[in-house]
Amino acid sequence: MSNDQQYDPYANGQQGPDVTQTWEGQTWDTQFQPVVQQQQPPVTYEAPYQDPYAQPAYEPAYDNTAYLPPQGAVAYEQHPHQHQQQPYAAAPPAPAAPAAPVGYDTPVSAYVPEPVAEAAPAAPAGYSSPTTSGNTRITDAQRARAEGRSPVIEPGLQPAALTAVLGLLLAGGAALGPYGLLVPLVLLQGLTAAGWFRLNGMWPARQGIALAFAGGLVADAALLATGREHAAAAILGTLGAWVLLCLVLQLRSHADPDERMYGLMAGVASAALTVVAAGHLGAAPDAVVVGGIAVAATVVARALPLPGPVSLIVALLAGAGAGIAAGGLNDLGGSGALIGLAAGVCALVGLRVASYDYPSRFVHMTAGVALPLTAAAPAVYLLGRALA
């Protein structure tokens, strides 16, 4: 209907001739669609309260679709349940430091710092703090290794003095006869057997020490029974038998394979050194006298507080000089210098072995005393038979 005339539905069907009836509402006329622009009241959206500790929930896709309220309706507030918790619009809260999740009904208490544990009082020198897991004290070798010190620690003057005394006893016993030499030789073999096991970190090793010491005693008995003429056969035979005994002993052990191999090597080496020390009993008496005095002079000179190369040269000269002096007292004469020099070199090798890998005081007083004389036994035996 036109703009200046209105259609009256109650006019009993009587209409003017100039009036055209039109329909107001949806029509199927697709050629003309009037666009009606209406003033929409502003829609306000309040920022919802965001819980920094709430877990993100799944939102359906239709929640993100804009909603246009009908004409004349009041402004629609999104998320009314959150509006009840926060009745006013506010900016998003500033991000806070991460903390443990706290429920809404749990009161937040003030932060109370934990008390700092007081440091334990310093333990007295030589003892560590008490523990419940066993003894945690470290040895001198472990302390030296932790401090980065050299693994080579010389025995010092006191073991050198004991070595010199034992060497002189060997020289004096050789001058007296085989049975006079047997007493200091048995002492030397006992120190060698115990010192080698302790040098390898195996203690207590009573069975291995007893086996090695027994091998030395058997070699001594064989030498006394067969004489110096068959000394090599007696020593090598005893050595072979004791290597076999050490092997059988380790095969019967229930330890781990690595430990059994380590024990086998230590047992064989200890038995070999103890049996080889019996070479003093099979060597010529004059050579034993020269060798004992030369070793005594060498180790004492090496223990003097001198620089390394100087101390080495002085020790070798002392051994050769002692050999010359001792050779002048018997039939060897000037040949004693060669025996003395060779015995001095072997004594320095034994002394070096006893000084390696942070040895303890017990190692110094056993292996440090015995190894110089034990290492010199082959040289004394061979050179004594060659020069006699």
C-alpha positions, 0 to 999 in steps of 0.5 A, spaced: 500 500 500 502 507 498 505 511 503 499 516 504 494 511 505 493 505 510 489 499 509 484 497 513 482 490 514 475 492 517 473 496 512 468 490 510 472 489 503 470 496 501 476 499 498 477 505 493 478 505 486 484 508 486 487 504 492 492 498 490 493 492 495 500 491 497 503 486 502 507 487 508 512 482 509 516 477 506 515 476 499 518 472 493 520 478 489 527 477 488 528 483 484 528 488 489 530 488 496 529 494 500 535 495 505 532 497 512 538 500 516 536 501 523 540 504 529 542 498 533 544 500 540 551 499 542 552 492 545 557 491 551 562 485 552 565 485 559 572 481 559 570 475 563 574 473 569 580 469 567 583 464 572 590 463 571 590 456 574 584 454 570 585 448 565 583 450 558 576 447 556 573 445 550 569 451 547 564 449 541 565 452 535 558 456 535 560 459 542 565 464 537 559 466 533 557 473 534 550 474 537 546 480 534 540 482 539 533 484 536 531 491 535 529 494 542 532 489 546 537 490 552 544 489 551 546 482 552 551 480 556 556 474 554 557 469 560 552 472 565 555 466 570 562 470 570 559 476 571 556 474 577 563 473 580 566 480 577 560 485 577 564 490 573 569 490 567 576 490 568 582 489 565 586 482 564 590 481 571 597 481 570 601 475 569 603 472 576 609 468 578 608 460 577 606 457 583 602 451 586 595 450 584 590 453 589 583 451 590 578 457 590 576 455 597 583 455 600 585 461 604 592 463 601 597 464 607 603 468 607 610 465 605 614 462 610 621 461 608 624 454 610 629 454 616 636 454 613 640 448 616 646 450 620 652 447 618 655 441 622 661 443 626 668 441 623 670 434 625 677 434 629 683 432 625 684 425 622 676 424 623 671 425 619 663 427 621 659 421 623 655 417 618 650 412 618 652 408 612 659 406 614 666 409 614 667 414 609 674 416 611 679 416 606 686 413 606 692 417 604 693 415 597 686 417 596 687 424 599 693 424 595 690 422 588 684 427 590 689 433 591 692 431 584 699 429 587 704 425 584 702 417 585 710 416 586 712 416 593 719 414 595 719 410 602 724 415 605 730 414 609 727 409 615 725 404 610 732 405 606 735 404 613 732 397 614 734 395 607 741 397 609 741 393 615 738 387 612 743 387 606 748 387 611 745 381 614 745 378 608 752 379 607 754 377 614 750 371 613 753 369 606 760 370 609 758 365 615 755 359 610 749 357 607 745 356 614 748 363 616 745 366 610 738 362 611 735 366 617 736 373 614 733 370 607 727 367 610 726 374 613 727 377 606 722 372 603 716 374 608 717 381 607 716 380 600 710 376 600 706 380 604 709 387 601 707 385 594 700 383 596 699 390 600 702 393 594 697 391 589 691 393 594 689 386 596 689 385 604 688 381 608 690 376 603 693 371 608 692 365 604 696 368 598 701 370 603 702 364 606 702 360 599 707 365 596 712 364 603 711 357 603 714 357 596 720 361 598 721 356 604 721 350 599 726 353 594 730 354 600 730 347 602 731 345 595 737 349 594 740 346 601 738 339 599 741 339 592 747 345 593 749 351 589 750 346 583 743 345 581 740 352 584 737 354 577 733 347 577 731 348 584 729 355 583 725 354 576 722 347 579 719 350 585 717 356 581 713 352 576 710 348 581 707 354 585 704 357 579 700 351 578 698 351 585 696 358 585 692 357 578 688 351 582 687 356 588 684 361 584 679 356 580 676 353 586 675 361 588 667 363 588 669 370 586 667 374 580 672 372 574 675 379 574 677 378 581 680 371 580 684 373 575 687 379 579 688 375 585 691 370 580 696 375 577 698 377 584 699 370 587 703 368 581 707 375 582 708 374 589 710 367 589 715 368 583 719 374 587 719 370 593 722 364 590 727 368 586 729 371 592 732 364 594 737 366 589 742 369 594 742 362 597 744 359 590 749 364 588 757 365 590 758 367 597 763 373 595 757 375 590 752 375 595 757 379 600 758 384 594 751 385 592 748 386 599 753 391 601 752 395 594 744 395 595 745 398 602 749 403 599 745 405 593 738 405 597 741 410 603 744 414 597 737 414 594 734 417 600 738 423 601 734 429 600 738 431 593 734 433 586 732 427 582 737 426 577 743 428 582 740 423 587 740 417 581 747 418 579 749 419 586 746 412 588 749 408 582 756 411 584 755 409 591 753 402 589 759 401 584 763 404 590 761 399 595 762 393 590 769 395 589 770 396 596 767 389 598 770 386 592 777 388 595 775 384 601 774 377 597 777 374 591 772 378 586 777 384 586 775 390 581 770 385 578 766 387 584 764 394 581 760 391 576 756 386 581 755 392 585 753 397 579 748 391 577 745 390 584 744 398 585 740 398 578 736 392 580 735 395 587 733 402 584 728 398 580 725 395 586 725 401 590 721 405 584 716 399 584 715 400 591 714 407 591 708 407 585 701 408 586 700 412 592 703 407 597 701 406 604 706 406 610 705 399 611 707 398 603 714 402 605 715 398 611 715 391 607 715 392 600 720 398 600 724 394 605 724 387 601 724 389 593 731 392 592 734 386 595 729 381 592 730 384 585 738 384 586 738 377 587 738 375 579 743 379 578 748 377 584 746 370 582 748 370 574 754 375 575 757 371 581 757 365 577 760 368 571 765 372 575 767 367 580 
